[in-house]
Amino acid sequence: MGKIFYIMGKSSSGKDTIYSRLLQDEELGLSNIILYTTRPVREGETDGREYHFVKDEVFRAFQDKGKVIESRTYQTVYGPWTYFTADDGQIDLEKKNYLGIGTLESYENMKNYFGQEMLCPVYIQVEDGERLKRAIRREELQKEPKYAEMCRRFLADTEDFSEENLRRAGIKIRFENKELENCIKEIKNCIQKLQ
């Protein structure tokens, strides 16, 4: 029986880079879960790689069919953006181990849907000052930087990933991303022990 290793962390904690590197690691042999979002594509993203970028109507169609595993909508400075995982046939725990990525709330919903024994949390953390510097550097690379949205996400993470919420979700192991290569090595070792 397979497992879903689920990466979480505040914005600019490096989770996307870590997710990408672990997914490419042939020794781990993890399959990805591609989430859906109604937000616009960012510079350097490709539809079907980072996300399935869809319109609101697609989200509603999945909802109408009872195929939304988890979803969350953020009221951004550009309007509502929805992120969701759909039961679209891409997850088969009889055959594979998967690597997922999302929020603490999405992790809890995935755990409720698939069962606690199938989900393994991988929580990435970075000191807030360093995270803010990384967020600004990343936003500066965008063709049209969205600093207001960056700030909203940064502040929302304080509440979303509070110590109380982490305890409630049963997050005990944390991976400190001070140095990327060491962090990836620690996570890889943990995943290999649990596979």
Residue pairs with C-beta under 8 A, 6 or more apart in sequence:
1 93
1 94
1 118
2 92
2 93
2 94
2 95
2 96
2 97
2 98
2 118
3 93
3 97
3 98
3 118
3 119
3 120
3 194
3 195
4 33
4 91
4 93
4 97
4 98
4 99
4 100
4 110
4 114
4 118
4 119
4 120
5 22
5 30
5 97
5 98
5 99
5 100
5 120
5 122
5 191
5 194
6 99
6 100
6 101
6 102
6 107
6 110
6 119
6 120
6 121
6 122
7 15
7 18
7 19
7 22
7 99
7 100
7 101
7 102
7 122
7 124
8 15
8 101
8 102
8 103
8 104
8 107
8 121
8 122
8 123
8 124
8 161
8 171
9 15
9 123
9 124
9 125
9 126
9 161
9 177
10 125
10 126
10 131
10 154
10 157
10 158
10 160
10 161
11 131
11 135
11 150
11 153
11 154
11 157
12 126
12 131
12 132
12 134
12 135
12 138
12 154
13 124
13 125
13 126
13 131
13 177
14 124
14 126
14 134
14 177
14 180
14 183
15 101
15 124
16 50
16 101
17 180
18 124
18 177
18 180
18 183
18 184
18 187
19 99
19 101
21 184
22 28
22 30
22 99
22 184
22 187
22 188
22 191
23 30
23 32
23 99
25 188
27 188
27 192
28 97
28 99
28 188
28 191
28 192
28 195
29 97
30 96
30 97
30 98
30 99
30 191
31 96
31 97
31 98
31 99
32 98
32 99
32 100
33 85
33 90
33 91
33 98
33 99
33 100
33 101
34 48
34 49
34 50
34 51
34 52
34 90
35 51
35 52
35 83
35 84
35 85
35 101
35 102
36 51
36 52
36 53
36 54
36 58
36 59
36 62
36 83
36 84
36 85
36 86
37 51
37 52
37 53
37 54
37 81
37 82
37 83
37 84
38 53
38 54
38 55
38 56
38 59
38 80
38 81
38 82
38 83
39 53
39 76
39 81
39 82
39 83
40 53
40 78
41 47
41 53
42 142
43 141
43 142
43 143
45 51
45 53
47 53
51 83
56 82
59 68
59 71
59 82
59 84
62 68
62 84
62 86
62 88
63 71
67 86
67 87
67 88
68 84
68 85
68 86
68 87
69 84
69 85
69 86
69 87
69 109
69 110
69 113
70 84
70 85
70 102
70 105
70 106
70 109
70 110
70 113
71 82
71 83
71 84
71 85
72 82
72 83
72 84
72 103
72 105
72 106
73 80
73 81
73 82
73 83
74 80
74 81
74 82
74 83
74 152
74 153
74 156
76 149
76 152
77 146
77 148
77 149
77 152
78 146
78 149
83 102
83 103
83 106
85 100
85 102
85 106
85 109
85 110
91 98
91 114
93 114
93 118
97 195
100 110
102 110
103 160
104 160
104 161
104 165
104 166
104 169
104 171
105 160
107 119
107 121
107 169
108 169
110 119
111 118
111 119
120 191
120 194
121 169
121 170
121 171
121 173
122 173
122 175
122 187
122 190
122 191
123 166
123 171
123 173
123 174
123 175
124 174
124 175
124 177
124 183
125 174
125 175
125 176
125 177
126 134
126 176
126 177
126 178
131 154
132 154
135 150
135 153
135 154
136 147
136 150
139 145
139 146
139 147
139 150
173 190
175 183
175 186
175 187
175 190
176 183
177 183
